[in-house]
């Protein structure tokens, strides 16, 4: 029936009129129940409640508990969709009691499934899983394909909300055929939505896009606008990952329109967040900022609604618990009455804690933390200050990939414990989700006090953790904001602390930083661009050198020159921050030539020729496009006296493919000088066999992303890919260097694959010249 609910409504309405004419109350009750189901599938929620209000009295008059239980389920679904969670909970629990009392296992299954959905929607996945397990036991006992399909759809949705991507994909692969055959199309769509999101979280955008578009077309054919909206956002996110923003934009605008017309706030928030990302990718920073602010305002409203939803559920649970206790009290004597009251108080405390705290770590959840921050700021008197510290764990994803999600959960629990032990009893620790934590300092006297506390928290997290008997080291990016100077409301204060944290994250993490007014504003970028001009002439640029080693014997094979900017007031500016600015402003031309000249001079000073060492220098796309680039290299070699055989110029795949004809000319002329050419970050760009055939590269550098994935869940697949790349390079007489080696296990695996050279923290970090010289056997110390 629910495959075509609109057509069914007319037929059922005709049956209802006939039953009314004949005085058939049982048929009338069934007709009202079916009409409520149709209304639910078409989204007409007022009609759902109206039809149930007609059905329930008839079922009770007839003494038909099965119909009454189904009607109560429908009533609960209507209240759930309308956000009336307390009434929904009461209806579902009432239905469950009736079905359990009458032995109606199918009815119990429906009620348990709906309770699982209710708690999933309100973020309590622990309680949702408890109800789901009971429902699944019934489905398996009855061997019902429809019930199993329903149960597995719910389980996949719960796992998706918990971001358990691998479990989502495994469950979908095992059960999608049964769900498709036995359930309505919406169940299939729900699973496909979860699958596409899981693929996206696993950084598999092409597969995610294929699944999302297939489901999107099916949803459009069924005119299921709510599903179109959700899947449209997922498809757009996949397109953004694939750097196809122009295709993503119409999908996002359609999803935004549908969500606003339907007033589905969560979908509107997701669409706005993705649209801001799209504008950022397109370089439309003003529009991105405007949409991001709109998204932030909507998120704040949704958080308030989340608090209200949890409060409704809490109120309903307490009210139901009270009713149960009152019934028990009537049967008890005075002593039993006191015991029941005590038990009730304990239950209320447990329920209150559940509504306000994160189930994994036990610290305050997002909604409760936001509310306490709001109350604290509202109570500040003149001259009083409070502070918010935003903490994001660095490289937490590597912990999950290396040790698994249970170990990651264990780490989060240990982090929460250390944070709680490091602050006062009057302060509040919260978890925002994922690996993000916040700390509210209810009263502070000075900005310096906040810095001391933030550093204390960072130091606490820097101590080794133990996971499964192994010691694990992590660091944290920490941002601070002080009220009222940095914000007078909870949303602004948290946003500013988040901005400061993000600045630390972009700088490489493992720092504490206070919010400053210019953060995130265009003025700061302009100031950095101005400061960048002439930085070489002012002597602010520095070169660090990272060793490149023989993978088996660890013998030094050479260095890669890496530029650093020592800003006179900002300190060390990370390359990821100033290199894009240098590219945009063309300051990279002066910087690039300076790096080439300085690194060649250093190689000559270190007497590379008798030691058989080479100096690797990265080449900017703007440098490589210059017609006289080869002449510049020749001039630098002549001026510094470095033999060309000991210079390696590293170019990226995208640089080469941008102008293949110019690349062929430059590479040919450079090799005529004796310079070696390396293709950098291989495997991340536009590489093809035709490019490797057209350009006679000497070296191939495999990107660190492959190294990082070697020991993760995709290890066997990555190993196969790297084996193919290494064999291809060696067939073409190219030396292979692998980047990003940080563990002995990675080194051992890559040595077994036949890699020639390696770079990474396991072998050598980027070092200033005086320290780098110590790696060279019998080297003359570098000039200070």
N, C-alpha and C positions, 0 to 999 in steps of 0.2 A: 504493500500500500504506500509506504513512504518513499518509494522510488518516484511516484507521481502524486504527491499529496494534494496539489491543487485540483486535479481531476477527481480524486477520491472524495473531496469535500462535498461536491454536489451530490454524488451518489449516496453518501452517508446522511446528508441532510434530508434527502427524500425518504430514506429508511426511518429516520427519526419522526418525520411527519406521519408516516404510516403507523408507527408504534404508538404515537400519541392518540391517533384516531381509534386504534384498537384497544387502548388502555393497557398496553403491554409494558409494565414498569421495568422488567428485566431488559427488554430490548431497548427501551429508552436509556437506561443506565449505560449499556454497551455503546450506543450511538454517541452519547455525550462524551464517553471516554475516548472513542476513536476520533471525534472531532477535535478534542483537546490535543491528541497526538499530532494531527495534521497541522493545527495552529502552531504547535511547538516547532515543527520542522520548517514552517514558513516564517517563523519569527514573530507571529502575532501573539505576544505575551498576554495582553489583556483578555484576548479570546480564550487563551488557555485557562486562566483563572475563572472566567465565566462558565465555561463548559464543565470544569471540575466542580464548581459550586452547585450545578444541577445534578451531577453524577453522584456525589458523596451521600446526600440525604436518601436518594433512591437505594443505593447499595446497603445503607444501614437499615432502612425499612425492610428490605428483602432479607436481611441477615446473610448477606453475601460477602464474607471477609476477603475473598480473593479479589473481587472488583473494588472493594473499599481500599485494599492495599495498593492496587494499581493506580487508583485515583489519587491516593496520597503521594505516590511517587510522582505523578504528573504535576500535582500541586507544588511539590518540592522543587521540581525542575523549573517551573514558572517563576517561583520566588528566587531561585538561584540566578536565573538570567536577569532578573530585575534588581539584583544586588541586595535582596532581602534575605541575608544568609541565616539569620536566627530563625525565621519562619521556615526556611528550606530545611534546616537541620531538624527542627521539630517534626516536620512532615515525614522526612525520610526515616527518622527513628521510630515514629509511630507505625509507619508501614512495616519496618523490620520487626517490631514486636508482634504485630498481627500475623505476619507470615511465619515467624518462629513458633508462635502459639498454635497455629493450625497445621504446621508441618509442610507449608508451601515452600519448598526449596527453591523453585524458580522465582517466586516472589521475593524470597530472601536475597537471592542473587541480584535482582534488580536494585533492591534497596542498598545493598552493600556496594555495588558498583557506583550508584549515585552518591553515596557518602564518600567514596574514594575520590570522585570527581570534585565534590564540594571542597574537600580538604586540599586537593591539588590546586584548585583555583585560588585558594586563600593562602597558598605557600607552605602549608604544613604537610610536607611530603612523607614524614615519618608516620603520621596518623593515616595518610592516604594509603600507604603501603600496607598498613595493618588491616584496613578494610578490604583492600584488594586481595590480600592473601586468603581471607575468608571466602571472598567471592570465587576465586580461582579453585579452591577446594571443592566448592559445590559444582562448578562447571565441569571439572575433571570427573567427579563422581557420577554426574548425570550423562557424561559423554555427549554433550550437546554441542554441535559445531557452531551454532549461533552464539551460545553463551561463551564458548571458548574464544570466538572471534571478538566478542564484546570485551571480554576480560583482557585479552592480549592487547587490544587497542588502548584500553585504559593504562595498562602497564607500560607500554611504549611511550605514552604521553607523560606519565610520571617520570620515567627515566630521562626523557627529553628535558623536562623542567629541571632535573637534577644535573643536566649537562653530562650524562653518562653516554657519550657518543658511541663508543664501541658496543655497549649493550643495546642501544637503540638499533644499530645496524644489524647486529646478530639476531635480535628478536624479530625485526622486520623481515629479514631473509627467511627465517623459519616459519613465520605465520602469515605473511601477506597474502599468499594464495588462498588460505582458509578465510581470512577476513574479507577478501574480495568476493569470494564465492558465497559466503554465508551472511554477510552483513550488508547494510545499506551503503550507498556510495560515499556518504559522509565519513564513515569509518575508514575506508580506504584512503580518502583525502587526508584525514587526520594523521594516518601512519606516514603517508608520503611527505607531509609537511615536516614531521619529526625527522624523517630520513634526510631530507634536503638540508635541514638545519644541522644535523649531525655531521654530514659530509662537509659542510661549510666550516664547522668548528675544527674538523680534521685537516683543514687547508686543502680540500679537494674541490675547488670551485667549479671545474668543468662538469664533474659528475653531479654536483649539487644543482647546477643550472639545468642539466638535462632532466633530472627528476622533477624539479620545480616547474619547468615549462610544460612537461607532459601533464602534470596534475593541474596546472593553471588552465590549460585548454579544456580538460574534463570538467573543471569547476565552472568555466564559462558556459559550456554546453548545458550544464545543469542549472545555470543561473544562480549558483550558490555564491552570492556576493561576499559573504563573510570569509569563505575559504579563498576566493579570488584575492581579497585584500591581504590575507596572511601570506599566501604563497607568492603574491606579487612582490612583497618586500623581500622575501628570501631570494627570489630570482634576481632581483635588483642587486642585492648584496653580493651574489655570486658574480654578476657582471662587473661590479666595481672591483672585486678581487682580480678579475681578468682584464682590468683597465679598459672597460668598454662603457664609460659613463653615459654616452649618448643613447645607448640602448636601454640603460637602466632608468633614465629619467622619466619616460612615459609610464613605466610600470609603477614607479614611486608616486607619481602624481595621481594615477588612477587609484592606487591603494589609499592615498591620503584623502581623495574625494569620497571614496566608499566609506572609510572609517569615520569621516566627519558626518556624512549623511546618516550613518547608522549609530552614531554617537558611541562607537567602541573605542574608548580612550586608550587601552593598551596597544591596539593596532595603530592608532594615530601616532602614539609616541614612537613606535618602532619605525614607522614611515618617516617621521620627522628626523629621527636620528640618522637614518640611512641617507636622507636628502641632504643633511648637513655634510655628511661624508662625501657625497657626490659633488657638491659645490666646492668643497675643499680640494678634491681631486681635479676639478676643472679650473682651479685657480681663482674661483669667485669667492674670495675670502670674506668680503662684507656680507654677501648673501649667506655664506656658511655660518657666520657668527650670528646673523639674525635668526636663522632657522634653529641653530643650537640653543639660543636663548628661549625660543618658543618651546623647544623640546624640554628644556630644563624646567620651565614653568609648568608644563603639563605633567612632568614626572613628579613635581612637588605636589600637585593636586592629587595625582594617583597615590602618592604615599599617604596623603591624608585619608583617602578613601580606603587604602589598605588597613590603616589603623582602625577606621570605622568598621570594616568588614570583620577584622579579628575581634573587635569589641563586641560586634553583634553575635559572633559565634561563641565568644566567651560568655556573654549574657545568656544565650540560649542553653549552653552546657550547664552553667550554674543553675539556671531556672529548672532544667530537667533534673539535675542532681538534687535540687531542693525538693522537688515533687517526690522523687524516689525516697529521699530521706524522711519526708513527712509521713509517707505511707508506712515506712518502717517504724517511725516513732510511735505511731498509734498502737502498734503491737508490743511495744516495749514498756517496761516499768521504769522507775526513776533512775536506776543505775544505768540501764541501757540507753536512756534518753541522753544522759551526759556523754556517753561514749559516741553516740551518733552525732551530737553537736561537734565534738572534737574532730571526728572523721570528716565532717562537712567542711570545717575550717581548713583542714589539710588539703582537701580536694580543691577548694577555692584557690589556695596558694599555688598548687601545682598547675591549675588551669591558667591562672594569671601569669605565672612564669612562662608557660608554654606560649602564651599569646605575645609576650614581649621579648623573648630571648631566642637566639639562634640555636636550632636543635643540635647542630654539630659541635659547636664550641662552647655553648652555654653563656656567651657574652650577649649584650643587648643586640637585638636585630635592628635593621635599618629604620623601620618605622618608630620603634621605641626610642632609639638614639636621637632621631630627628625631633621627637616630641620633647624629650628631656632637654635637648639643646635649646629648643624654642622657649621652654619654661625658664631655663637658667638665664638666657639673655633677657627675657622679660622682667626678671627680678633684679637685674643689675641696677644699683644705685649710682649716683654721680661719683665718678672717680674710681669705680670698681671695674675690674677687667676679668674676662674669661678667655680661654684659648681652645682651639680645636687643632688636633694633630692628625694628619692623614698619612697612613702607612701602606705602602704597596711592596710586597715581597719581590725581590729581584730573582729572575730565572726560576720561578716556581713551576712553570710548565716543564722544565727539565727534570724536576723531581718526579712529577707525575709520569713523564715519559720513561724515566729510568727505573723507578721503583713501583709504579702503579698507583691507581687512584686511592686504594685504602691507605697506602703509605702517605700520600698527599693529604688525606683527611687527618691522619695522625699528626702530621706536621702542623696543620692548621690548629689542631687542639693544643699542641705544645706551645705554639706561638701565642695563642690567646691566654694560656696560663702564665707565660712569662710577662706579657703586657700587664695582666692584672696584678702580678706580684711587684711590678715596678712603679705603680702609681698609688696615690692615697685612696683611702676608703671613700672619700667624698667625690672622687673622680669616676668617670664612666668609660668603660671599654666597649666598643661596638664592632660588629662585622658588617660591612656593606655588601658582601657577596664575593665569591671567588677568593682571591688572596689579598683583598683590601680590608684594612682595619682602621678604625678611628678611635681617638681618645679625647674626651672632653675634660678639660681642667676647669673645674667650676669656679675657682678663684685664683688669680695670679696677681702678683704685685708689679712685675716688670717683664719686658720682652726677653731679657736675658734669662729669667727663670724658665721661660718656655723652652728656650734653646737647650738649657741644661737637662730638662726633663726629656726632650725629644732625643738628645744625644744618648741619654741613659737608656731609652727604649731601643735605639739603634744598636747600642753596645750589647744589650741583653739578647737581641736577635742574632748578633754576630757570633755568639758562643756556639760551639758545635751542638747539633741535635743528634739524637740516636734514632734511627729508623731500621727496624728489623735487624738489630745488632751491628749496623754500620753507622759510622759517623758522617754526618752531612753538614756542610757549611753553607749558609745563605747570608745574604745582606738585604737591606731594605732601603727604599727611596722614601724619604720623610719630608712632608710639607707642613708648615705651620701657619696659622692665621690667628690674630688676637682681636677680640671684640672689646670695645666698639670700633677701634681704629680700622680694622679690615672687614667689617660687616656688622650690621646691627640685627640681622635676622639669621635664623639657622641655615636657610638655603644659601645665602650669600657667603656666610662664613665658611661653610663646607666647600662651596665652589672655589673660594680663594685658596683654601688649604690644598684642595685638589690640584689647582693650577701650579702651586709651588711644588707639589709632589711630582707633577708631570714634567716640570722643568728639570728636576733632579733625574727623573727617568730618562729623559732625552740626553742628559749629560753623562749617562753611563751608570747611574744609580749609586747606592751606598753613600749618600750624603744627607745632610739636614739643611733645609732652606726655608726661610720665611717668605711669605707673600709680599710682593712689592706692587705698587699701583700700576707700574708700566708693564707688568707681565701679561703676555697675550695680546698686547696692543700693537698696532702697526708702527708706532713711534719707536719702539725698542728695536725692531728689525732695521728701520732706517738708520738709527744710531749705530748699530753694529756694522751696517754697510759703510757708513762714513768712517768708522774706526778702522775698517779693514783696508781702506785705501791708504797706501803708504806704510802698511804694517811691516813689510819686508825692509823698507828703507829705514824704519825706526828701530830695526833689530828686534822685533817682537816675535818673529817666527823662529821656531826651533825644529830640529830634526831628531827623531828617535829612530833607533835601528832594531828591527826584530830579526833574529837569526833564522836562517833556512838551513836545515840539517839533513844529513843522510839518514834515512828512516831506519836502517838496520843498525849501523854502527854509531849513529848520532854524531858523526863528524860534521863540523861546520862547513857548509857549502857556500855561504854568502849571507847577505843581509837584504832586507827590504827597507827602504827609507820611508818613514811615515812623518808627515808634517804635523806640528803642534803650534797653537797660537797662545802665547803668554800675554794676555791683555793686561795693561798697566793697572786697571782698577777691578776688572772682573775676574782676574786670575786666569786659569787654564780654561779656554773655550774649546769644547769638544769638536772634533772634525765634523761630526754629523750635523753640527749647528752652523759652522762657518763655511764649510765647503760648498753647500748649496747656494749660500749668499755670494760666495766668490764666483761661482758659475754664472749666477744671474747677473751680477754686476761686471763680469769679465775681468775682475781682479785676479781670477785664477791664472790668467796669462802670465802676469808678473810673478805670482807665487810659484807656478809650475816651473818657470825658467830658473827661479832661485833654487828650488828643490833640486833640479837637475844639476845645476852648477855646484851647489854645496855638497851633494852626495857624491858626485864624481871626484871632487877635490878630496873628500874624506877617504874615498876608496884608494886614491893615489897615495895619500898620506899613510894609510895603513899597509901600503905595499902589497896590493892584491895579487899582482902578476906571479911572483914566485910561489905564492901560497895557493894559487888556483881558485881564488874566491871571486864571486860576482856580486855586483850591486844592482838590486832591482829598484826601478823607479816607476811609479804610476804616471800615466799620461792622461791628461784631461781631454775630453772630446774637442773642446775649443782649441787647445794646443795642436791637436792632431790635424785639425782642419786648416791650419795656417799653411800657405804655399811654401814658406821658407822654414818649415819645421825641421826638415832634414839638415838644412844648412846650420840651424841653431845647434843641433846635436853635434855636428862636425866641429863647430867653433868651440863648444864647451870641452870636447875631448882634446882638441889641440891646446886650449888654454890650460887645462888641468894636467895634461900629460898622461891621462888614463888610457890604457890600451882598450880599444873598442870591444875586444872579445870579453872584457870583464864588466860590460854594461848590459843589463837586461831591461828593456822597456816593456812595461805591462799595459796592454790595451784590453778593453772590455769587448764582449761580443756585440753589444748594442752600438758601440763606437764604430766598429768595423763595418757592420751592416748598414749604418747610416749612409755611407758613401763608399761602396765597395771598390769602385774604380780608383778613387784617391788612395784608399787603403792599400791597394795592390802596388801603386806607384811608390808610396812612402815605404812600405815594407821591403820592396825590392831594393830601393836606394839605401835604406838603413842596413840591410844585410850586406850590401856591397861595401859599406864601411867596416863591417865586422861585428855590428851590434846584434845581440840576440833579441828576439821578439817572443813575448809570452802572451797567451790568451788568458785573461784573468776572469775569475768568477764563472768558470765554465759550468754549463748546466742550468744557468738561471736566466739566460736571455734568448737570443734568436738563433742559437747555434744550429748549424746544419752540416752535413757531410760535404756539401758543395763549397761552403766557406773554408773548411779545413783543406779541401783540395785546391782551392784557388789561392790560398795564402800559405806560404811555407813557414809556419811558426816553428820555433825551436822548443818552446816549453808550453805545457798546458797546466793551468792551476785550477783544481777542482774546488768549488765553493764550499765554505764551512757548513752550509745548511745540510749537505750530504753527510759530513762528518758527525754533526749533532744527531742525525737520525740513525746512525749506524747501530747504536745499542738500544734503540727504542722499539716500539711495537712493529714499525715498518722495516726493521733491520734487515731481514732476508731480502726484501725487494730492493732496498737501497744498496746492499752488498752486490746484488746482481747488476744493478745499473753502473756502479763504480767499476766493477770488473770489466764491463763492456767498454767503458770510457778509457780505462788504463790500457787495455789491449789495443784499442783503436789508436791511441796516442803512440804506443810503442811500435805499432805497425808503420806509422808515419814518421818514425825516427824522432819522436818528441820525448823530452824528459817530462815526467809527471810530478807535480808538487801538490800536496793536499793541505788545505788551510784548516785552522781551528781545532787542532789536536789538543785536548785538555786532559785526557785520561790514558793510563797505560793500556787499558783494554782497546781503545781506539787505535793506538800505535801498533799494537800486536796484530789486530785485524788487517790494518792497511799494509803492514809489512808483508803479511801473508798474501795480499793481493798483488804484490809486485810493485808498489809505489816506490819512486826514487827518493823524493825529498818531502819534507813536511815542515810546516810552521804551526805554532800554537803555544799556549801558556805552559804546556807540559815540558816543552823543550827550551823556550826562551820567550820572555815578555819583551815588548818594545822598551828599549833602554836608551838613556842619553849616551852621547859618544864615549865619555870616560868609562862608563860601566860596560858598554858594548865591546870596547877594546879588550876587556878582560877575557872575552870569549875566543879571541884570536890567539893561536899559539905563537909565543915569542913576539907579540905585537908591540910596537912603540906606543906608549900611552897617548890617547887623543888629547889635543890641545883643549884647555879648559875655557 
